[in-house]
Amino acid sequence: TPSLVLLSAGCSEEAGRAFLEAGCRTVIAIRGRLPEAQVTAFCAAFYGALLDDGRTPRDAFAVAAAAAQRERAGARQSLVASDANSEDVLKNGAVDVPGRVTSAAS
Protein backbone atom coordinates (compact mmCIF):
# COMPACT_ATOMS: atom_id res chain seq x y z
CA THR A 1 0.00 0.00 0.00
CA PRO A 2 1.43 3.41 -0.91
CA SER A 3 1.94 5.87 1.94
CA LEU A 4 0.90 8.93 -0.13
CA VAL A 5 -1.59 9.21 -3.00
CA LEU A 6 -2.53 12.37 -4.92
CA LEU A 7 -5.66 12.01 -7.07
CA SER A 8 -5.85 14.96 -9.44
CA ALA A 9 -9.10 14.03 -11.19
CA GLY A 10 -12.24 15.96 -10.38
CA CYS A 11 -14.72 14.34 -8.00
CA SER A 12 -12.05 11.91 -6.71
CA GLU A 13 -12.94 12.13 -3.01
CA GLU A 14 -14.72 8.75 -3.00
CA ALA A 15 -11.72 7.06 -4.62
CA GLY A 16 -9.50 8.76 -2.05
CA ARG A 17 -11.51 7.28 0.79
CA ALA A 18 -11.05 3.83 -0.78
CA PHE A 19 -7.27 4.34 -0.60
CA LEU A 20 -7.58 5.29 3.07
CA GLU A 21 -9.65 2.19 3.77
CA ALA A 22 -7.01 0.08 2.00
CA GLY A 23 -4.36 1.37 4.40
CA CYS A 24 -2.82 4.36 2.63
CA ARG A 25 -1.63 6.86 5.26
CA THR A 26 -2.18 10.09 3.32
CA VAL A 27 -4.57 10.82 0.46
CA ILE A 28 -5.18 14.07 -1.38
CA ALA A 29 -8.28 14.18 -3.57
CA ILE A 30 -10.45 16.77 -5.29
CA ARG A 31 -13.99 17.36 -4.10
CA GLY A 32 -16.11 18.55 -7.00
CA ARG A 33 -14.62 19.93 -10.19
CA LEU A 34 -11.81 22.44 -10.50
CA PRO A 35 -10.46 24.25 -13.55
CA GLU A 36 -7.46 22.47 -15.07
CA ALA A 37 -5.20 25.47 -14.43
CA GLN A 38 -6.02 25.38 -10.73
CA VAL A 39 -5.33 21.63 -10.48
CA THR A 40 -2.07 22.06 -12.38
CA ALA A 41 -0.97 24.87 -10.04
CA PHE A 42 -1.84 22.72 -7.02
CA CYS A 43 0.05 19.65 -8.27
CA ALA A 44 3.14 21.61 -9.33
CA ALA A 45 3.33 23.42 -5.99
CA PHE A 46 2.61 20.24 -4.00
CA TYR A 47 5.31 18.16 -5.66
CA GLY A 48 7.75 21.09 -5.58
CA ALA A 49 7.24 21.58 -1.85
CA LEU A 50 7.36 17.85 -1.15
CA LEU A 51 10.28 16.81 -3.35
CA ASP A 52 12.36 19.95 -3.89
CA ASP A 53 11.86 21.62 -0.51
CA GLY A 54 11.59 18.46 1.62
CA ARG A 55 8.34 19.51 3.31
CA THR A 56 5.92 17.10 4.96
CA PRO A 57 2.77 16.16 3.00
CA ARG A 58 0.69 18.39 5.32
CA ASP A 59 2.99 21.39 4.78
CA ALA A 60 3.20 20.70 1.03
CA PHE A 61 -0.62 20.60 0.93
CA ALA A 62 -0.82 24.05 2.54
CA VAL A 63 1.69 25.48 0.04
CA ALA A 64 -0.15 23.88 -2.89
CA ALA A 65 -3.58 24.95 -1.68
CA ALA A 66 -2.40 28.56 -1.54
CA ALA A 67 -1.01 28.25 -5.08
CA ALA A 68 -4.32 26.85 -6.34
CA GLN A 69 -6.23 29.68 -4.70
CA ARG A 70 -3.92 32.25 -6.24
CA GLU A 71 -4.53 30.63 -9.63
CA ARG A 72 -8.24 31.16 -9.33
CA ALA A 73 -9.07 33.59 -6.56
CA GLY A 74 -12.50 33.18 -5.05
CA ALA A 75 -13.04 29.62 -6.28
CA ARG A 76 -16.10 27.99 -4.71
CA GLN A 77 -14.82 24.43 -5.14
CA SER A 78 -12.68 22.85 -2.47
CA LEU A 79 -9.67 20.59 -2.23
CA VAL A 80 -9.59 17.93 0.40
CA ALA A 81 -6.67 16.08 1.90
CA SER A 82 -7.24 13.28 4.33
CA ASP A 83 -5.08 11.07 6.43
CA ALA A 84 -5.90 8.47 9.04
CA ASN A 85 -6.16 11.12 11.77
CA SER A 86 -7.57 14.26 10.19
CA GLU A 87 -9.39 15.86 7.32
CA ASP A 88 -8.14 19.16 5.93
CA VAL A 89 -10.50 21.17 3.76
CA LEU A 90 -9.36 24.22 1.84
CA LYS A 91 -12.08 26.86 1.55
CA ASN A 92 -11.40 30.42 0.45
CA GLY A 93 -7.67 30.17 1.12
CA ALA A 94 -7.83 28.84 4.70
CA VAL A 95 -7.05 25.29 5.80
CA ASP A 96 -9.42 23.97 8.45
CA VAL A 97 -8.51 20.85 10.44
CA PRO A 98 -11.75 19.66 12.06
CA GLY A 99 -10.44 16.37 13.44
CA ARG A 100 -10.56 12.68 12.77
CA VAL A 101 -12.28 11.43 9.61
CA THR A 102 -15.30 9.41 10.69
CA SER A 103 -17.50 9.38 7.59
CA ALA A 104 -17.61 10.39 3.96
CA ALA A 105 -20.11 13.16 4.73
CA SER A 106 -18.87 16.72 4.38
PyMOL commands that set and color helices and strands:
alter all, ss='L'
color gray80, all
select helices_A, chain A and resi 13-21+36-52+57-71
alter helices_A, ss='H'
color red, helices_A
select strands_A, chain A and resi 4-6+26-31+78-83+87-91+94-96
alter strands_A, ss='S'
color yellow, strands_A
deselect
rebuild
show_as cartoon
